[in-house]
C-alpha cells in the first residue's frame, strides 16, 4: 500500500465569482447548539412617522431589510473572532479609532 504524504492546503476566495458585495450597517446574532447565525441588515434613518410614534410610546419597532444571513458552525467561531480582532487592530493602526456609528 502506498504511503500518503501530508499536504498543506490554503483556501482563498475565488474572486472571479459573480457574488456582489453587500452593504450592511446592522447585525443581529443568534445561536443554537450547533452554529451561530449572523443576520445582516441595512438600517435606514428613521422617518417622521417612527420618530412621532417613539415620542408617544417610548418604543418603536423598525423593520430593517435583511441583506444576508450567514450561518457559522461552532468550531469556526474562535477563528472568526480572532480574525475580526486582528483585522480591527490593523484597521485602527492604519486609520485610528472608529468615529460615528449608530447609537
N, C-alpha and C positions, 0 to 999 in steps of 0.2 A: 504494500500500500504506500502511495506517495505521501510524503510528509508535507503538510501545508505550512507556508511561511506567513508570519504575521505581516499585515499591511496596515498602513495609516491611511485613513480616508478623511478628506476635508470636504465638507459640504458648503457650497457657495450658492447664493441666489442666481437663478437664470434670468439675467437682466434683459434677455431678448423676449421674454414672455409678454403677453398683452395686458397684464394686470396694471390698472391705473392706480396712482397714488390717491388716497382718500384723506380728506381733512376731517379732523375731529377735535373739539375743544372741551369734551366732557366724556367721562368714562365711569361706568359702574362695574363692580366686580362681585361675582357670586362664586360660591364653591360647593362642590359635592365631595363625597369621599374619594372620588377618582380624578377630578380635574377642577380647574378654575375657568370661569367664563368671563371674558372681558368684553363688555358691550360699549362700543364707541359711538358717540352721538355728536351731532352738530347743534349746539345750543345757540339760538338766535337771541338778540336783545329782546327784552320784554316789551310788549306792546302796551298801549294806553289802557286797554281793557284789563290786562293782567295786573297792571300797577293799581288801577282803581279797585279791582277785586281784592288785592292784597291789603289795601288800606282799610277795607271794611271787615275782612275776615281774618287777617293776620296770617293766612295760609293759602297759597295758590299752587295748584299742580299744573306744571307746564310740560307738555309732551315735546321731547326733543327727537328729531328724526334719527333713527338708527342708521349708521353708515357702514358698520362692520361688527360682526360678533365673532370673537376668536376664542376657541376652546384650547386650553393648555393642560396637558397631562401633569399630574402632581410631580413626577420625577424631574420635569423640566423647570419647575418653578424656582428652585435655588439658583440655577444658572441664569435664568431670565432676570431675576432680581440683581444678581451680581453684574450682569451685562448693563442693565439700566443704570446702576450706581456708577460703574466705571465710565459710561458714556456721559452721564450727568456731570461727573467730576471734570472730564475732558472739556465739556461744553463751558463749564464755569471758568476753567483755566483760560479758555480762548475768548469768552465773551463777558465774563463777570457774572455776578448773581442774577437770577431771573428778575425781571421787572414786570409789574402789572399782574394780570391774571384775573380770574373770576373769584368773587368772594361769596 
